[in-house]
């Protein structure tokens, strides 16, 4: 699949990336290689392969869920760069 300069710039805009002029051509080539590789997966003979509903069917190791002591409020806030009345102070995001 041929990737154009406009394709790269559109993807960069969607990902909120700013590309310098010298980065556009290498990005175009890399995107082309990725899509070529993805398209090559269509050629694999997978007709006889059963779909997997889960991983390899192996049980994951688990530990017992036992209650244990946690941090005190003073310990939790001990390394906080800013705190106010027993709470973490973080920058506003909206």
PyMOL CGO cylinders between C-alpha atoms (Angstrom):
from pymol import cmd
from pymol.cgo import CYLINDER

trace = [
    CYLINDER, 0.00, 0.00, 0.00, 1.41, 3.37, -0.96, 0.3, 1, 1, 1, 1, 1, 1,
    CYLINDER, 1.41, 3.37, -0.96, 1.49, 5.96, 1.82, 0.3, 1, 1, 1, 1, 1, 1,
    CYLINDER, 1.49, 5.96, 1.82, 1.48, 9.58, 0.78, 0.3, 1, 1, 1, 1, 1, 1,
    CYLINDER, 1.48, 9.58, 0.78, 2.86, 12.63, 2.53, 0.3, 1, 1, 1, 1, 1, 1,
    CYLINDER, 2.86, 12.63, 2.53, -0.73, 13.72, 3.22, 0.3, 1, 1, 1, 1, 1, 1,
    CYLINDER, -0.73, 13.72, 3.22, -1.42, 10.36, 4.91, 0.3, 1, 1, 1, 1, 1, 1,
    CYLINDER, -1.42, 10.36, 4.91, 1.53, 10.90, 7.23, 0.3, 1, 1, 1, 1, 1, 1,
    CYLINDER, 1.53, 10.90, 7.23, 0.47, 14.44, 8.07, 0.3, 1, 1, 1, 1, 1, 1,
    CYLINDER, 0.47, 14.44, 8.07, -3.12, 13.36, 8.72, 0.3, 1, 1, 1, 1, 1, 1,
    CYLINDER, -3.12, 13.36, 8.72, -2.01, 10.53, 11.04, 0.3, 1, 1, 1, 1, 1, 1,
    CYLINDER, -2.01, 10.53, 11.04, 0.35, 12.91, 12.82, 0.3, 1, 1, 1, 1, 1, 1,
    CYLINDER, 0.35, 12.91, 12.82, -2.46, 15.41, 13.32, 0.3, 1, 1, 1, 1, 1, 1,
    CYLINDER, -2.46, 15.41, 13.32, -4.81, 12.70, 14.65, 0.3, 1, 1, 1, 1, 1, 1,
    CYLINDER, -4.81, 12.70, 14.65, -2.09, 11.59, 17.09, 0.3, 1, 1, 1, 1, 1, 1,
    CYLINDER, -2.09, 11.59, 17.09, -1.36, 15.23, 18.05, 0.3, 1, 1, 1, 1, 1, 1,
    CYLINDER, -1.36, 15.23, 18.05, 2.23, 14.88, 16.82, 0.3, 1, 1, 1, 1, 1, 1,
    CYLINDER, 2.23, 14.88, 16.82, 4.23, 17.63, 15.23, 0.3, 1, 1, 1, 1, 1, 1,
    CYLINDER, 4.23, 17.63, 15.23, 6.69, 16.32, 12.68, 0.3, 1, 1, 1, 1, 1, 1,
    CYLINDER, 6.69, 16.32, 12.68, 9.63, 18.29, 11.39, 0.3, 1, 1, 1, 1, 1, 1,
    CYLINDER, 9.63, 18.29, 11.39, 10.04, 18.38, 7.62, 0.3, 1, 1, 1, 1, 1, 1,
    CYLINDER, 10.04, 18.38, 7.62, 12.96, 15.93, 7.70, 0.3, 1, 1, 1, 1, 1, 1,
    CYLINDER, 12.96, 15.93, 7.70, 10.89, 13.40, 9.70, 0.3, 1, 1, 1, 1, 1, 1,
    CYLINDER, 10.89, 13.40, 9.70, 8.03, 13.11, 7.22, 0.3, 1, 1, 1, 1, 1, 1,
    CYLINDER, 8.03, 13.11, 7.22, 9.74, 10.98, 4.55, 0.3, 1, 1, 1, 1, 1, 1,
    CYLINDER, 9.74, 10.98, 4.55, 11.24, 8.42, 7.01, 0.3, 1, 1, 1, 1, 1, 1,
    CYLINDER, 11.24, 8.42, 7.01, 7.82, 8.19, 8.70, 0.3, 1, 1, 1, 1, 1, 1,
    CYLINDER, 7.82, 8.19, 8.70, 6.13, 7.63, 5.32, 0.3, 1, 1, 1, 1, 1, 1,
    CYLINDER, 6.13, 7.63, 5.32, 8.57, 4.79, 4.54, 0.3, 1, 1, 1, 1, 1, 1,
    CYLINDER, 8.57, 4.79, 4.54, 8.13, 3.21, 7.99, 0.3, 1, 1, 1, 1, 1, 1,
    CYLINDER, 8.13, 3.21, 7.99, 4.34, 3.36, 7.75, 0.3, 1, 1, 1, 1, 1, 1,
    CYLINDER, 4.34, 3.36, 7.75, 4.52, 1.74, 4.31, 0.3, 1, 1, 1, 1, 1, 1,
    CYLINDER, 4.52, 1.74, 4.31, 6.68, -1.09, 5.66, 0.3, 1, 1, 1, 1, 1, 1,
    CYLINDER, 6.68, -1.09, 5.66, 4.28, -1.68, 8.57, 0.3, 1, 1, 1, 1, 1, 1,
    CYLINDER, 4.28, -1.68, 8.57, 1.24, -1.85, 6.29, 0.3, 1, 1, 1, 1, 1, 1,
    CYLINDER, 1.24, -1.85, 6.29, 3.07, -4.13, 3.84, 0.3, 1, 1, 1, 1, 1, 1,
    CYLINDER, 3.07, -4.13, 3.84, 3.92, -6.47, 6.69, 0.3, 1, 1, 1, 1, 1, 1,
    CYLINDER, 3.92, -6.47, 6.69, 0.33, -6.41, 7.99, 0.3, 1, 1, 1, 1, 1, 1,
    CYLINDER, 0.33, -6.41, 7.99, -0.96, -7.18, 4.48, 0.3, 1, 1, 1, 1, 1, 1,
    CYLINDER, -0.96, -7.18, 4.48, 1.44, -10.14, 4.23, 0.3, 1, 1, 1, 1, 1, 1,
    CYLINDER, 1.44, -10.14, 4.23, -0.38, -11.74, 7.16, 0.3, 1, 1, 1, 1, 1, 1,
    CYLINDER, -0.38, -11.74, 7.16, -3.40, -12.21, 4.88, 0.3, 1, 1, 1, 1, 1, 1,
    CYLINDER, -3.40, -12.21, 4.88, -1.36, -14.74, 2.89, 0.3, 1, 1, 1, 1, 1, 1,
    CYLINDER, -1.36, -14.74, 2.89, -0.92, -17.13, 5.83, 0.3, 1, 1, 1, 1, 1, 1,
    CYLINDER, -0.92, -17.13, 5.83, -2.82, -20.43, 5.50, 0.3, 1, 1, 1, 1, 1, 1,
    CYLINDER, -2.82, -20.43, 5.50, -5.10, -20.12, 8.52, 0.3, 1, 1, 1, 1, 1, 1,
    CYLINDER, -5.10, -20.12, 8.52, -8.13, -22.00, 7.22, 0.3, 1, 1, 1, 1, 1, 1,
    CYLINDER, -8.13, -22.00, 7.22, -7.54, -24.96, 9.55, 0.3, 1, 1, 1, 1, 1, 1,
    CYLINDER, -7.54, -24.96, 9.55, -6.65, -22.90, 12.63, 0.3, 1, 1, 1, 1, 1, 1,
    CYLINDER, -6.65, -22.90, 12.63, -9.28, -22.77, 15.35, 0.3, 1, 1, 1, 1, 1, 1,
    CYLINDER, -9.28, -22.77, 15.35, -10.03, -19.33, 16.75, 0.3, 1, 1, 1, 1, 1, 1,
    CYLINDER, -10.03, -19.33, 16.75, -8.66, -18.75, 20.24, 0.3, 1, 1, 1, 1, 1, 1,
    CYLINDER, -8.66, -18.75, 20.24, -11.12, -17.55, 22.82, 0.3, 1, 1, 1, 1, 1, 1,
    CYLINDER, -11.12, -17.55, 22.82, -8.48, -17.13, 25.51, 0.3, 1, 1, 1, 1, 1, 1,
    CYLINDER, -8.48, -17.13, 25.51, -4.72, -17.35, 25.91, 0.3, 1, 1, 1, 1, 1, 1,
    CYLINDER, -4.72, -17.35, 25.91, -2.90, -20.66, 25.90, 0.3, 1, 1, 1, 1, 1, 1,
    CYLINDER, -2.90, -20.66, 25.90, -5.30, -22.27, 28.35, 0.3, 1, 1, 1, 1, 1, 1,
    CYLINDER, -5.30, -22.27, 28.35, -2.75, -22.10, 31.14, 0.3, 1, 1, 1, 1, 1, 1,
    CYLINDER, -2.75, -22.10, 31.14, -3.74, -21.20, 34.66, 0.3, 1, 1, 1, 1, 1, 1,
    CYLINDER, -3.74, -21.20, 34.66, -2.10, -18.05, 35.90, 0.3, 1, 1, 1, 1, 1, 1,
    CYLINDER, -2.10, -18.05, 35.90, -0.31, -18.26, 39.21, 0.3, 1, 1, 1, 1, 1, 1,
    CYLINDER, -0.31, -18.26, 39.21, -2.31, -16.54, 41.91, 0.3, 1, 1, 1, 1, 1, 1,
    CYLINDER, -2.31, -16.54, 41.91, -1.60, -15.69, 45.49, 0.3, 1, 1, 1, 1, 1, 1,
    CYLINDER, -1.60, -15.69, 45.49, -4.07, -15.90, 48.32, 0.3, 1, 1, 1, 1, 1, 1,
    CYLINDER, -4.07, -15.90, 48.32, -6.05, -12.73, 48.84, 0.3, 1, 1, 1, 1, 1, 1,
    CYLINDER, -6.05, -12.73, 48.84, -5.23, -11.99, 52.43, 0.3, 1, 1, 1, 1, 1, 1,
    CYLINDER, -5.23, -11.99, 52.43, -5.74, -8.67, 54.18, 0.3, 1, 1, 1, 1, 1, 1,
    CYLINDER, -5.74, -8.67, 54.18, -2.61, -6.92, 55.38, 0.3, 1, 1, 1, 1, 1, 1,
    CYLINDER, -2.61, -6.92, 55.38, -1.69, -3.63, 56.91, 0.3, 1, 1, 1, 1, 1, 1,
    CYLINDER, -1.69, -3.63, 56.91, -1.52, -0.64, 54.59, 0.3, 1, 1, 1, 1, 1, 1,
    CYLINDER, -1.52, -0.64, 54.59, -0.04, 2.82, 54.86, 0.3, 1, 1, 1, 1, 1, 1,
    CYLINDER, -0.04, 2.82, 54.86, -1.15, 5.36, 57.36, 0.3, 1, 1, 1, 1, 1, 1,
    CYLINDER, -1.15, 5.36, 57.36, -2.32, 8.67, 55.94, 0.3, 1, 1, 1, 1, 1, 1,
    CYLINDER, -2.32, 8.67, 55.94, 0.92, 10.31, 57.07, 0.3, 1, 1, 1, 1, 1, 1,
    CYLINDER, 0.92, 10.31, 57.07, 3.01, 7.63, 55.33, 0.3, 1, 1, 1, 1, 1, 1,
    CYLINDER, 3.01, 7.63, 55.33, 0.99, 7.92, 52.10, 0.3, 1, 1, 1, 1, 1, 1,
    CYLINDER, 0.99, 7.92, 52.10, 1.40, 11.70, 52.01, 0.3, 1, 1, 1, 1, 1, 1,
    CYLINDER, 1.40, 11.70, 52.01, 5.01, 11.62, 53.21, 0.3, 1, 1, 1, 1, 1, 1,
    CYLINDER, 5.01, 11.62, 53.21, 6.63, 12.11, 49.79, 0.3, 1, 1, 1, 1, 1, 1,
    CYLINDER, 6.63, 12.11, 49.79, 3.84, 14.11, 48.19, 0.3, 1, 1, 1, 1, 1, 1,
    CYLINDER, 3.84, 14.11, 48.19, 5.16, 17.30, 46.58, 0.3, 1, 1, 1, 1, 1, 1,
    CYLINDER, 5.16, 17.30, 46.58, 1.98, 19.11, 47.68, 0.3, 1, 1, 1, 1, 1, 1,
    CYLINDER, 1.98, 19.11, 47.68, -0.81, 18.28, 50.09, 0.3, 1, 1, 1, 1, 1, 1,
    CYLINDER, -0.81, 18.28, 50.09, -3.74, 20.09, 51.62, 0.3, 1, 1, 1, 1, 1, 1,
    CYLINDER, -3.74, 20.09, 51.62, -5.81, 18.97, 54.62, 0.3, 1, 1, 1, 1, 1, 1,
    CYLINDER, -5.81, 18.97, 54.62, -4.81, 15.32, 54.25, 0.3, 1, 1, 1, 1, 1, 1,
    CYLINDER, -4.81, 15.32, 54.25, -5.18, 15.10, 50.44, 0.3, 1, 1, 1, 1, 1, 1,
    CYLINDER, -5.18, 15.10, 50.44, -2.80, 15.08, 47.50, 0.3, 1, 1, 1, 1, 1, 1,
    CYLINDER, -2.80, 15.08, 47.50, -2.74, 18.34, 45.56, 0.3, 1, 1, 1, 1, 1, 1,
    CYLINDER, -2.74, 18.34, 45.56, -2.49, 17.79, 41.79, 0.3, 1, 1, 1, 1, 1, 1,
    CYLINDER, -2.49, 17.79, 41.79, -2.68, 20.16, 38.81, 0.3, 1, 1, 1, 1, 1, 1,
    CYLINDER, -2.68, 20.16, 38.81, -6.09, 20.80, 37.28, 0.3, 1, 1, 1, 1, 1, 1,
    CYLINDER, -6.09, 20.80, 37.28, -6.65, 18.88, 34.06, 0.3, 1, 1, 1, 1, 1, 1,
    CYLINDER, -6.65, 18.88, 34.06, -9.83, 20.52, 32.80, 0.3, 1, 1, 1, 1, 1, 1,
]
cmd.load_cgo(trace, "trace")
